[in-house]
């Protein structure tokens, strides 16, 4: 299991060093489909606000959070439902505390 995790981290991290700038023609899935579009959007927002990259990063972060918000809401509802429903572990714990 640990070997699988290490292999996944190595593959997904890119495991390469390059000083070449990332462009729309950059090879690799991560650079081409994730990094370049995000950097382009951040740069676009930064240019829109007078070259302020902090504002660009904040706006892109808010947009990404809004996109994944339905997943976060579903996770919170599921967690609350699990907290409200008595589980076997809670029942056993209560029985041990009462007996004990």
Secondary structure as UniProt FT lines:
FT   HELIX           2..12
FT   TURN            24..25
FT   HELIX           30..35
FT   HELIX           36..48
FT   TURN            49..50
FT   HELIX           53..84
FT   HELIX           88..99
//
